[in-house]
C-alpha cells in the first residue's frame, strides 16, 4: 500500500492495541513490561557500542566493510520488509478478503525473487555505498541528485509516522505523556543508529526480527486454539483472487508494492554490505522464502479472526486494521498484550532505523558529497528533528507529505530497474531523468486521487520513457557514427 496508508495503519491501528494494554494490565504488569523495554533498548545499544571501539571508517559505517554473510543480510532484509504497518495491514485485509491478502507481502516475495535473479549480483558488483551513487556513472549527476531528493522526501515522513507509532507504545509501557515518549523514542533511535551505522542496524535487526516472530507466533497460537478460528481457516476457499480482490488490484500490488522490493535503497544497502555477489543473491532468495512463510502466517491470523470476530458484528465505518487490537483486548489474556506490543515495537524500530540511516547516508554521500561518518551523523540528527516536527503537526501535513511514496514507486523504480538490468547499454541521461520526473508527478496525482488505475498508468509511463531512453541513445550513436 502507499505509505500514506502505512502511516495511518501504524499510528491509528496501534492505538487500539495500546488501549487494550492499558485496560487489561495493572501496575505490576506495567513494571514487568518496563523492564523488558529497558532490556530491549540496552540490547540495541550493545549492538552499536561495540562499533565505537573501532576507527570510524566510512566503508565500515555505510556498508559493514562488505563482510555481511547470508544470515545477517537476509535477516536484516526481512526485518526491514516486515514492519508494523505490514503486520497490521495484512491481518486486517485477510479479515476482509481472505487468502488474497497474502499478496500484500506476496508482492514482496515476487520482488525479492526478481531482485535475486536479475539485479542482486549487479548491485553488489557496483561497489558503491548507496543506490544513487551506483547510478551516476551511467545516468549522470542530475539523475543521481534527483533520485536522492525523491528518496529523502519519501523517507522522512515514513520516519515521522514510525516515531508516532513508537511513541504510542512507549507512552503506554513507560507511563509517559505522548511528547516525552516521542522525543525520548526519537533520541533512542538516533543514538544507537548514529553510533553503529549500518552494522548496528543489521545486528539489531536480527534480534528485532526474532522478537516480532515470537509475537506473531503467540497471536497465531491463540487464534488456532479457538474453534471458530480453525473453522474459518478450513472453510476459506483456496483462491488467490476474488470479488473483493480483483486482478487489477493484484497488478497494483505487484507493480507498486513489489517494485519497491526490486528497487529499494534500504535493501540495496544490505546487498552492498554483503560479502560477495553470490552472498547477495543467496540472501535475496533466503529473504523471499522467509517472507513467503511469514506472509502465510499473518494471512492465516487474519482469516482466523474472520471466524472469531465476524465482520457482520461491526459497522460500515469500522477500520479493518483495528481488528487485531479488538482481538487482543477481548479474546486474549491480559498478560499477552505486553509481548505483542514489544513485538510491534520491534517491527517499527527495525524499519525506522533502516529508513533513518538510508536517508542520512544519501544526504551525506549523494547530495552533499561528504561521506564522512561525522557528517552522516549530523545529517541524521537533522532528519530526526525534521521527522519529530512532522509527527507533531498532526495527520493533515503528514498524510500530504506521505504522497511521496507513490512518487518514489512510479518515478524511481522503472528507470532504476531499466538502468541496472541494461547496465551494459548506453541510454540517454536526459530522457531517463524525464522518466524520473514524469513518473513521479503522475504518481503523486494518482496518490492524491486514491486511484490505483492511475498509479499503474504512472508506472507504465515511467517505464515507457525509460525504454525510450535506450532507443534514443541508439539513434544518437548511429547519427554520430554516420
C-alpha positions in Angstrom: 0.0 0.0 0.0 1.1 3.6 -0.4 3.0 5.0 2.5 0.0 7.3 3.3 -2.0 4.3 4.2 1.0 2.8 6.0 1.2 5.9 8.2 -2.5 5.6 9.1 -2.2 1.9 9.8 0.8 2.2 12.1 -0.4 5.3 14.0 -4.2 4.6 14.2 -4.4 0.9 14.4 -1.7 0.8 17.1 -4.0 2.9 19.3 -6.4 0.1 19.9 -3.7 -2.4 21.0 -2.3 0.3 23.3 -5.8 0.8 24.8 -6.2 -2.9 25.3 -2.9 -2.9 27.1 -3.9 0.0 29.3 -7.2 -1.6 30.1 -6.0 -5.1 30.7 -2.8 -4.6 32.7 -2.2 -3.4 36.2 0.8 -1.8 37.9 2.8 -5.0 38.3 2.4 -5.9 34.7 3.5 -2.5 33.6 6.6 -2.7 35.8 7.5 -6.0 34.2 6.9 -4.6 30.7 9.0 -1.6 31.5 11.8 -4.0 32.4 11.5 -5.7 29.1 11.5 -2.3 27.3 14.8 -1.3 29.1 16.4 -4.6 28.2 15.3 -4.1 24.6 16.8 -0.7 24.5 20.0 -1.9 26.1 20.3 -4.7 23.5 20.2 -2.2 20.7 22.9 0.0 22.3 25.2 -3.0 22.8 24.9 -3.6 19.0 26.1 0.0 18.5 28.6 0.4 21.3 30.9 -2.4 20.1 31.5 -0.4 16.9 32.8 2.6 18.8 35.8 0.5 19.7 36.9 0.6 16.1 38.0 3.5 13.9 35.1 5.3 12.2 35.8 4.3 8.7 33.1 5.3 6.0 33.2 1.9 4.4 32.6 0.2 7.7 30.0 2.7 8.7 28.0 2.7 5.5 28.3 -0.9 4.3 29.9 -3.0 7.1 33.2 -3.3 5.2 31.3 -5.5 2.7 31.6 -8.5 5.1 28.0 -9.4 5.9 27.1 -13.0 5.4 23.9 -14.6 4.2 22.3 -14.9 7.7 22.9 -11.3 8.7 21.9 -9.9 5.3 18.7 -12.0 4.9 17.5 -11.4 8.5 18.1 -7.7 8.1 16.2 -7.6 4.8 13.3 -9.5 6.4 13.2 -7.2 9.4 13.1 -4.1 7.2 10.4 -5.6 5.0 8.0 -6.7 7.8 7.1 -3.5 9.6 4.2 -2.8 12.0 2.1 -1.5 9.1 2.5 -4.7 7.1 1.7 -6.9 10.0 -1.5 -5.0 11.0 -2.4 -4.3 7.4 -2.2 -7.9 6.2 -4.2 -9.1 9.2 -6.9 -6.5 8.5 -7.0 -7.2 4.8 -7.2 -11.0 5.3 -10.0 -10.5 7.8 -11.9 -8.7 4.9 -10.9 -10.5 1.7 -9.4 -13.9 2.8 -6.4 -15.5 1.2 -5.8 -12.8 -1.5 -4.5 -10.6 1.3 -1.3 -12.7 1.0 -0.4 -10.5 -2.0 0.4 -7.5 0.3 3.6 -9.3 1.3 3.4 -11.8 -1.6 4.2 -9.0 -4.0 7.4 -8.5 -1.9 8.2 -12.2 -2.4 8.0 -11.8 -6.1 10.0 -8.6 -6.0 12.8 -10.2 -4.0 13.0 -13.1 -6.5 13.3 -10.6 -9.3 16.0 -8.8 -7.4 17.8 -12.1 -6.7 17.9 -13.5 -10.2 18.3 -10.3 -12.2 19.8 -7.5 -10.2 21.5 -8.6 -6.9 24.9 -9.5 -8.5 25.0 -6.3 -10.4 24.1 -4.2 -7.3 26.8 -5.8 -5.2 29.3 -5.6 -8.1 28.9 -1.8 -8.3 30.9 -1.4 -5.1 29.0 1.8 -4.4 27.9 2.9 -0.9 24.3 4.0 -1.8 21.8 3.3 -4.6 22.1 6.8 -6.2 25.9 6.6 -6.3 25.8 3.4 -8.3 23.7 5.2 -11.0 25.8 8.3 -11.5 28.4 6.8 -13.9 25.6 5.6 -16.2 23.0 8.3 -15.9 24.8 11.4 -14.7 24.9 13.6 -11.7 21.5 15.2 -12.3 19.8 11.8 -12.2 21.7 10.9 -9.0 20.6 14.1 -7.3 17.0 13.8 -8.4 16.9 10.2 -7.2 18.4 11.2 -3.9 15.9 14.0 -3.3 12.9 11.8 -4.0 14.2 9.2 -1.6 14.8 11.8 1.0 11.3 13.3 0.6 9.7 9.9 0.8 11.7 8.6 3.8 11.5 11.5 6.3 7.6 11.3 6.5 7.9 7.5 6.9 10.3 8.0 9.9 7.8 10.5 11.3 4.9 8.0 11.1 7.1 5.4 12.7 8.1 7.7 15.5 4.4 8.5 16.2 3.6 4.8 16.4 6.7 4.1 18.5 5.6 6.9 20.9 2.2 5.3 21.4 3.8 2.1 22.6 6.5 3.7 24.8 4.0 6.1 26.4 1.8 3.1 27.4 4.6 0.9 28.7 6.5 3.7 30.3 3.5 5.7 31.6 4.8 8.8 29.8 2.9 11.6 28.0 3.0 11.5 24.2 5.5 14.3 23.7 8.0 12.8 26.2 7.6 9.4 24.6 8.0 10.8 21.1 11.2 12.8 21.9 12.6 10.0 24.1 12.0 7.4 21.4 13.5 9.7 18.7 16.7 10.2 20.7 16.9 6.5 21.4 16.5 5.7 17.7 19.1 8.3 16.7 21.6 7.4 19.3 22.1 3.7 18.5 21.7 4.2 14.8 24.2 7.0 14.6 26.7 5.2 16.9 27.0 2.0 14.9 25.8 2.8 11.4 24.8 0.1 9.1 26.4 -2.6 11.3 24.3 -1.6 14.3 21.2 -1.6 12.1 21.9 -5.1 10.7 22.9 -6.6 14.0 19.9 -5.2 15.9 17.6 -6.4 13.0 18.3 -10.0 13.9 17.0 -9.6 17.5 14.1 -7.4 16.5 13.0 -9.9 13.9 13.1 -12.8 16.4 11.0 -10.7 18.9 8.5 -9.9 16.2 8.2 -13.6 15.1 7.6 -14.6 18.7 4.7 -12.1 18.9 3.2 -13.3 15.6 3.6 -16.9 16.8 1.8 -16.0 20.0 -1.1 -14.4 18.2 -1.4 -17.4 15.8 -1.4 -19.8 18.7 -4.3 -18.1 20.4 -6.2 -17.9 17.0 -5.8 -21.6 16.3 -6.7 -22.5 19.9 -10.2 -21.3 19.3 -12.7 -23.5 17.3 -14.0 -20.5 15.3 -10.5 -19.7 14.1 -9.8 -23.2 13.0 -13.2 -23.5 11.3 -12.6 -20.2 9.4 -9.3 -21.4 8.0 -10.8 -24.8 7.0 -13.8 -23.1 5.3 -11.9 -20.4 3.4 -11.8 -21.0 -0.4 -8.2 -21.6 -1.6 -8.2 -18.8 -4.2 -5.7 -16.0 -4.7 -8.2 -13.7 -6.4 -11.9 -13.0 -5.6 -14.6 -10.3 -6.0 -13.1 -8.3 -3.1 -9.6 -8.6 -4.6 -9.9 -8.4 -8.4 -7.0 -8.8 -10.9 -6.4 -5.1 -11.3 -5.6 -4.8 -7.5 -3.1 -7.7 -7.9 -1.4 -5.7 -10.7 -1.2 -2.7 -8.5 0.3 -4.7 -5.7 2.9 -6.3 -7.9 4.0 -3.1 -9.5 3.7 -0.5 -6.7 4.5 -2.7 -3.7 6.6 -5.4 -5.4 8.5 -2.7 -7.3 9.7 -1.2 -4.0 11.4 -4.6 -3.2 13.0 -4.8 -6.6 14.4 -1.2 -6.4 14.8 -0.1 -2.8 17.7 1.9 -1.2 17.3 0.1 2.1 17.6 -3.4 0.6 20.4 -2.2 -1.7 22.2 -1.0 1.3 22.1 -4.6 2.6 23.2 -6.1 -0.7 26.1 -3.6 -0.9 27.1 -4.7 2.6 27.2 -8.4 1.7 30.4 -10.4 1.4 30.1 -11.2 -2.3 27.9 -11.2 -5.3 26.9 -14.8 -4.6 26.1 -13.8 -1.0 23.8 -11.0 -2.2 21.9 -13.4 -4.5 21.5 -16.1 -1.8 20.4 -13.5 0.7 17.6 -12.3 -1.6 16.4 -15.9 -2.2 16.5 -16.7 1.6 14.6 -13.5 2.3 12.0 -14.4 -0.3 11.5 -17.8 1.3 11.2 -16.4 4.8 8.8 -13.6 3.7 6.6 -16.2 2.0 6.3 -18.2 5.2 5.6 -15.1 7.3 3.1 -13.7 4.8 1.2 -17.1 5.0 1.2 -17.0 8.8 0.0 -13.4 9.1 -2.7 -14.1 6.5 -3.8 -17.1 8.5 -4.2 -14.9 11.5 -6.5 -12.5 9.6 -8.6 -15.4 8.3 -8.9 -16.9 11.7 -10.1 -13.6 13.1 -12.8 -13.5 10.5 -14.3 -16.5 12.2 -13.6 -15.4 15.8 -14.8 -11.8 15.2 -17.2 -11.9 12.2 -17.4 -8.6 10.1 -21.2 -8.6 10.5 -20.6 -7.6 14.1 -19.1 -4.3 13.1 -20.4 -1.2 11.4 -19.5 0.0 7.9 -17.1 2.6 9.3 -15.0 0.1 11.2 -11.3 0.1 10.1 -10.1 -3.4 9.4 -6.7 -2.6 10.7 -8.2 -2.3 14.2 -9.3 -6.0 14.4 -6.1 -7.2 16.0 -6.5 -4.7 18.8 -10.0 -5.8 19.5 -8.9 -9.5 19.5 -6.1 -8.7 21.9 -8.4 -6.8 24.2 -11.4 -9.1 24.2 -10.1 -12.6 23.5 -6.5 -12.9 24.7 -5.4 -13.0 28.4 -4.2 -9.7 29.9 -0.5 -10.7 30.0 -0.4 -11.3 26.3 -0.7 -7.6 25.5 2.8 -6.7 26.6 4.8 -9.2 24.4 2.6 -8.3 21.4 3.3 -4.6 22.0 7.0 -5.4 22.2 6.8 -7.4 19.0 5.2 -4.5 17.2 7.7 -2.1 18.7 10.5 -4.3 17.3 8.8 -4.2 13.9 8.6 -0.4 14.0 12.1 0.2 15.2 13.6 -2.3 12.6 12.0 -0.3 9.8 12.6 3.2 11.4 16.4 2.7 11.9 16.8 1.5 8.3 14.8 4.4 6.9 16.7 6.9 9.0 20.1 5.6 8.2 19.3 5.2 4.5 18.1 8.8 4.3 21.1 10.2 6.2 23.6 8.2 4.1 22.0 9.6 0.9 22.1 13.2 2.2 25.8 12.8 3.1 27.0 10.7 0.3 24.8 11.8 -2.7 23.5 15.3 -2.0 26.5 16.9 -0.2 29.2 14.5 -1.4 30.6 14.4 2.2 30.6 10.7 3.1 32.4 11.0 6.3 30.8 9.5 9.4 30.7 12.7 11.3 28.7 14.5 8.6 26.4 11.5 8.2 25.7 11.5 11.9 24.9 15.3 11.8 22.6 14.8 8.9 20.9 12.0 10.8 20.3 14.4 13.7 18.7 17.0 11.4 16.5 14.4 9.8 15.3 13.1 13.2 14.4 16.7 14.2 12.5 17.2 11.0 10.7 13.9 11.5 9.7 14.8 15.1 8.4 18.2 13.8 6.2 16.4 11.2 5.0 13.9 13.7 3.8 16.8 16.0 1.9 18.5 13.2 -0.9 16.0 13.1 -2.3 13.9 10.3 -3.0 16.6 7.8 0.5 17.6 7.0 1.9 14.1 7.5 -0.6 12.5 5.1 0.1 15.2 2.5 3.8 14.5 2.6 3.4 10.7 2.6 2.2 11.0 -1.0 6.0 10.9 -1.7 5.8 7.1 -1.6 3.8 6.9 -4.9 6.2 9.5 -6.3 9.0 7.0 -5.4 7.4 3.9 -6.7 6.3 5.4 -10.0 9.2 7.7 -10.6 12.3 5.9 -9.4 11.5 2.2 -9.7 11.1 1.9 -13.5 14.1 4.0 -14.6 16.5 2.5 -12.0 15.3 -1.1 -12.9 16.0 -0.4 -16.6 19.3 1.2 -15.8 20.6 -1.7 -13.8 19.1 -4.5 -16.0 20.6 -2.9 -19.1 23.8 -1.7 -17.4 25.9 -2.7 -20.4 23.9 -0.5 -22.8 24.1 3.2 -23.3 21.0 5.3 -22.5 20.1 9.0 -22.8 20.6 10.5 -19.3 18.2 13.4 -20.0 15.3 11.1 -21.0 16.0 8.9 -18.0 15.7 12.0 -15.8 12.5 12.8 -17.6 11.2 9.4 -16.8 12.0 10.1 -13.1 10.1 13.4 -13.2 7.1 12.3 -15.3 6.5 9.1 -13.4 6.9 10.8 -10.0 4.5 13.6 -10.9 1.9 11.2 -12.3 2.3 9.0 -9.2 1.6 12.0 -6.9 -1.6 12.7 -8.8 -2.7 9.1 -8.5 -2.0 9.1 -4.8 -4.0 12.3 -4.2 -6.9 10.9 -6.1 -6.5 7.4 -4.5 -6.8 5.9 -7.9 -5.0 2.6 -8.4 -5.5 2.6 -12.2 -3.7 6.0 -12.4 -0.8 4.6 -10.3 -0.4 1.7 -12.7 -0.6 4.1 -15.6 2.1 6.3 -14.0 4.3 3.3 -13.5 3.8 2.3 -17.2 4.5 5.8 -18.4 7.8 6.0 -16.5 8.8 2.5 -17.8 8.0 3.5 -21.4 10.1 6.7 -21.2 12.9 4.7 -19.7 12.9 2.3 -22.6 12.7 5.3 -24.9 16.0 6.5 -23.4 17.7 3.4 -24.7 16.2 3.7 -28.2 17.0 7.5 -28.4 20.6 6.9 -27.3 20.9 4.2 -30.0 19.7 6.7 -32.7 22.1 9.3 -31.3 25.1 6.9 -31.6 24.1 6.0 -35.2 23.9 9.7 -36.1 27.4 10.4 -34.7 28.9 7.3 -36.3 27.5 8.3 -39.7 
